[in-house]
Amino acid sequence: MEGNYIKIHDILRPLSWLYGLGVSIRNVLFDYGIMPHESFDVPVISVGNITVGGTGKTPHIEYLIRLLEKKYKVAVLSRGYKRKTRGYKLADLHTPMEQIGDEPFQIRQKFRDIYVAVDANRRRGIHRLCEDKATADTEVVLLDDAYQHRYVTPGINILLVDYHRLITEDALLPAGRLREPESAKERANIVIITKCPTDIKPMDFRVLTKTMNLRPYQQLFFTCLKYSKMRPIFKHAEEVSLDSIGNRPILLVTGIASPKQMLSDLGQYSKNISILEFPDHHYFNKKDIEAIRNKFNEINKNNDAFIVTTEKDTVRLMSIKDIPQDVADNLYMLPVEVEFMLDKEELFNDNIIGHVRKNSRNSILHKGKDANKS
């Protein structure tokens, strides 16, 4: 596949076999009910992957929020990766990022009318959302990054697969980046191949569909990234459309797992792009800011360059005090959303809304009353 970013470390395959054995035993224990798992009377939709690294979970969670929030009270439950707290934590608009993690913080700030909570114990988290007085009106729970969290049985299990790191071509940890064997995809109701190039050919769609080899009960969708205008982070200025860049220099600063598709997409608007990559969920410090400043000064020969970063990185950069003015004035956030391809957006939406409507608490309550009458 063109654009394949998979690298297999063959020398580590024996360790991958041992890792895979442990994962297989764990899955068998869940499959046979030896390990406990729980279903809930509120619609639960899980979004996750079986690979280490970014597959676009946050943009897809945000898509689901936009789809559902006008009709239902939505709650997002995440484990809160790299947060400095433990246990269950319900976020409000003033909760610091460090207490809930960067992705939940981003979602909390963008969507003011939903609930955002974090808890590594997803069963406890769902119970708290549905039973605590403050959130008892929850009508649908979106589980972020919970594909391996089998203690909860979701109503819809959505598996995300990076176009550039197909699970059919990857290997288990540590030789590759798979958390589970490829066969784990069979737990998914919906599989989405994410970060597809916008110019992907019809033949590629057919090849990908055949390669994934899904079961009849599974549905396959394809999404690509859709960018809005670049927004200045620290100064009051107009937003900048990508079409107006005109090949001006760009310094792309990322602390995400897989920035290559973003780099490729920006390359359509400027051929003069440099990149500074930091680890996923990286907490920036003053030394990092100085490195950004030095790199920016290298490319800003004509005082027309941009520093561009992601929404997720923005929330971490904004926590840095005393950012140099020349960096702050030229630092822009590039918002991203997902877009369904092959005109399948309506089909996906109908599946989600239909499931939530059918399995809502009110619907279940009415069914129970009708059964009692009978």
SVG drawing of the C-alpha trace seen along z (x, -y; Angstrom):
<svg xmlns="http://www.w3.org/2000/svg" viewBox="-51 -41 69 61">
<polyline fill="none" stroke="black" stroke-width="0.4" points="0.0,0.0 1.4,-3.4 2.3,-5.5 2.8,-2.4 4.6,-3.5 4.9,0.0 8.3,1.1 8.7,4.6 11.6,5.5 12.1,9.1 14.6,9.7 11.9,9.1 9.4,11.6 10.0,14.2 9.0,11.7 5.9,10.9 5.0,14.6 5.1,14.5 3.2,11.3 0.6,12.7 0.2,15.8 -0.7,13.7 -3.1,11.6 -4.8,14.7 -5.2,16.2 -6.8,13.0 -9.2,12.9 -10.2,16.5 -11.0,15.8 -13.3,13.0 -14.9,15.0 -15.9,17.8 -17.1,15.5 -14.4,16.4 -13.3,12.7 -16.3,10.5 -17.8,8.1 -20.9,5.9 -23.5,4.4 -25.5,1.3 -29.1,0.1 -27.7,-3.1 -26.3,-3.1 -22.5,-2.7 -20.4,-3.3 -16.7,-2.4 -14.1,-4.0 -10.7,-2.5 -7.9,-0.6 -5.6,2.4 -2.5,0.5 -0.2,-1.6 -0.3,-5.2 -2.8,-7.6 -5.6,-6.4 -7.7,-9.5 -9.8,-8.6 -10.4,-12.1 -11.7,-13.5 -14.0,-10.5 -15.3,-10.9 -15.9,-14.6 -17.8,-13.6 -20.1,-11.3 -20.6,-14.2 -21.7,-16.5 -24.0,-13.8 -25.7,-13.1 -25.6,-16.1 -28.6,-17.9 -31.0,-15.1 -29.3,-13.3 -27.3,-14.1 -23.9,-12.8 -21.1,-11.7 -17.6,-11.0 -15.6,-8.6 -11.8,-8.4 -9.0,-6.9 -7.3,-10.3 -3.9,-9.3 -1.0,-11.0 -3.2,-12.8 -1.9,-13.6 -5.0,-12.2 -6.5,-8.8 -9.9,-7.3 -13.1,-8.8 -13.0,-12.5 -15.8,-14.5 -14.5,-17.5 -16.1,-21.0 -15.1,-24.0 -12.4,-25.0 -10.8,-21.6 -7.1,-21.9 -5.7,-19.8 -3.3,-18.0 -6.2,-16.5 -7.9,-14.9 -5.4,-14.6 -5.1,-16.6 -7.7,-14.9 -10.5,-15.0 -9.6,-18.6 -9.8,-19.5 -13.2,-17.9 -14.5,-19.6 -13.5,-23.0 -15.0,-22.5 -18.3,-20.9 -19.9,-22.8 -23.2,-20.9 -21.9,-17.4 -20.3,-15.5 -16.6,-14.6 -15.2,-12.2 -12.1,-10.1 -11.6,-6.8 -9.3,-3.9 -12.1,-1.6 -14.7,-2.0 -17.4,0.0 -17.1,-2.2 -17.0,-5.3 -20.2,-4.4 -22.0,-3.6 -20.9,-7.0 -22.1,-8.8 -25.5,-7.1 -26.1,-7.1 -24.5,-10.3 -27.0,-13.1 -24.9,-15.5 -24.9,-13.3 -27.9,-11.0 -29.5,-12.4 -26.8,-10.8 -28.4,-9.2 -25.4,-7.9 -21.8,-7.1 -18.9,-7.4 -16.0,-5.3 -12.7,-6.8 -9.9,-4.3 -11.6,-1.3 -11.3,1.5 -9.1,3.5 -11.2,2.7 -13.3,5.8 -14.8,5.4 -17.5,3.4 -19.5,4.8 -20.5,1.8 -23.6,1.7 -21.5,0.6 -17.8,1.3 -16.0,-0.9 -12.5,0.1 -10.2,-2.5 -7.5,-1.4 -4.9,-3.8 -4.7,-3.7 -0.9,-3.9 -0.6,-1.1 -3.1,1.6 -3.5,4.2 -3.3,6.9 0.4,5.9 1.5,5.1 2.9,7.4 2.3,7.7 4.3,5.8 7.2,5.4 8.2,6.4 5.3,4.3 2.7,2.0 -0.3,4.3 -1.8,4.6 -3.8,7.6 -3.7,10.1 -5.5,9.0 -8.2,11.5 -9.3,9.1 -11.0,7.1 -13.9,9.6 -15.2,7.9 -16.0,4.8 -19.4,3.9 -18.0,1.1 -14.4,0.8 -13.2,-2.6 -10.1,-3.0 -8.9,-6.5 -6.5,-9.1 -7.1,-8.1 -5.6,-10.3 -8.4,-12.4 -7.3,-11.3 -7.6,-7.6 -8.7,-5.6 -11.7,-3.4 -9.5,-0.4 -7.8,-1.1 -11.1,-1.0 -11.8,2.4 -8.4,3.7 -8.7,2.4 -12.1,4.0 -10.8,7.3 -7.7,7.0 -9.7,6.3 -11.8,9.4 -14.6,8.5 -17.4,10.7 -21.0,10.3 -22.1,8.6 -19.4,5.9 -19.5,2.7 -16.5,0.9 -16.2,-2.8 -13.4,-5.1 -12.6,-8.6 -10.2,-11.3 -9.1,-14.4 -10.8,-17.8 -9.1,-20.9 -10.6,-24.3 -8.8,-27.6 -5.7,-28.1 -6.5,-29.9 -4.0,-32.1 -3.5,-30.8 -2.1,-33.8 -2.9,-36.9 -6.1,-38.5 -5.9,-38.1 -7.8,-36.8 -7.9,-33.1 -5.9,-32.0 -7.2,-29.6 -4.8,-26.9 -5.6,-28.0 -4.1,-31.5 -0.7,-30.2 0.8,-30.5 3.9,-28.3 4.9,-30.4 7.2,-28.5 5.6,-26.3 7.0,-24.9 4.8,-22.0 5.1,-21.2 3.5,-18.0 3.3,-15.9 1.0,-13.2 1.7,-9.6 1.3,-9.8 1.8,-13.2 2.7,-12.0 -0.7,-12.3 -1.0,-15.8 2.4,-16.6 1.4,-15.2 -1.9,-17.1 -0.2,-20.4 2.2,-19.7 -0.6,-20.4 -0.5,-24.1 3.2,-24.7 6.3,-22.9 8.4,-24.6 7.5,-22.7 9.7,-21.7 8.6,-19.6 9.5,-19.3 8.2,-16.0 7.7,-15.3 6.4,-12.1 2.6,-11.6 0.9,-13.5 4.2,-15.3 4.1,-18.0 6.1,-20.9 8.7,-22.8 10.7,-25.9 13.6,-24.0 11.1,-22.7 9.9,-26.2 13.4,-27.4 13.9,-24.6 10.7,-25.7 11.9,-29.3 15.3,-28.4 13.9,-26.3 11.3,-28.9 14.0,-31.6 15.8,-29.4 12.9,-29.3 11.5,-32.8 13.9,-34.5 11.3,-36.8 9.1,-37.3 6.3,-35.3 6.4,-31.9 3.9,-30.1 4.2,-27.8 1.4,-25.3 0.3,-22.8 -2.7,-20.5 -5.6,-21.1 -4.3,-18.5 -0.8,-20.1 -2.4,-23.5 -3.9,-22.7 -0.5,-21.6 1.3,-24.6 -1.1,-27.0 0.0,-25.8 3.5,-27.2 4.1,-30.6 6.2,-33.4 6.3,-32.0 8.6,-34.4 6.6,-37.0 8.0,-36.0 6.8,-32.4 3.4,-33.4 2.6,-35.8 3.2,-33.2 1.7,-30.1 -1.5,-28.8 -3.7,-25.9 -5.1,-23.8 -8.5,-22.3 -9.3,-19.0 -12.5,-17.0 -13.2,-13.7 -15.1,-13.3 -16.7,-10.1 -15.9,-8.9 -17.9,-7.1 -21.0,-9.0 -21.4,-6.7 -21.9,-9.4 -25.7,-9.1 -25.4,-5.3 -23.0,-5.6 -25.2,-8.3 -28.3,-6.2 -26.5,-3.2 -25.5,-5.3 -28.7,-7.2 -30.8,-4.1 -28.9,-2.2 -29.1,-5.0 -32.8,-5.5 -33.5,-1.7 -31.5,-1.2 -32.2,-4.4 -33.3,-4.1 -36.8,-5.4 -37.1,-2.9 -36.1,0.0 -38.5,-1.3 -41.4,-1.4 -40.5,2.2 -40.6,3.4 -44.0,1.8 -45.4,3.3 -44.1,6.7 -45.7,6.4 -49.0,5.5 -48.8,8.5"/>
</svg>
